[in-house]
Amino acid sequence: MPDTAARRRAIRRIIETAPVRSQAQLVDDLSGQGFSVTQATVSRDLGAMGARKNGDRYTFRRGPLEDRDLARTISEYAESIAASANLVVIKTPPGAAQVVAAAIDAFDPQGVLGTVAGDDTVLIVTAAVDGGAKLQTQLEAIGAAS
């Protein structure tokens, strides 16, 4: 039985690769990928993931609220941000790395493949071989804006 995280990754892939005009369509698309879900489950997933109906299709767009959330989180918890090639490392106080990683995931910066959080360290992997420095600059600017 696929778990919630796997189902939500599938939802994100579906929405980002083809127009999804209704929750019923998404239920059908998920069924084709082995997920047995109801419209109510899809509705809860879309809400939790921050998907919005944009005209006649679902999209993932961040808005000012998400920008402020990331800015506040970075300014409050990031002790340092360093880059190397396609990696960014954020040092936080003990126990805060998961909070920072979750805020970055919710912000969904373009070109980020994923984040990994330990106790006091967040590792961010970018798709571009030299994307770390650009992301470091972006995150530092966001943190300074709060």
Summary of the structure (lengths in Angstrom):
residues: 146
radius of gyration: 16.7
end to end distance: 41.9
largest distance: 45.1
contacts: 417
relative contact order: 0.12
helix: 51%
strand: 21%
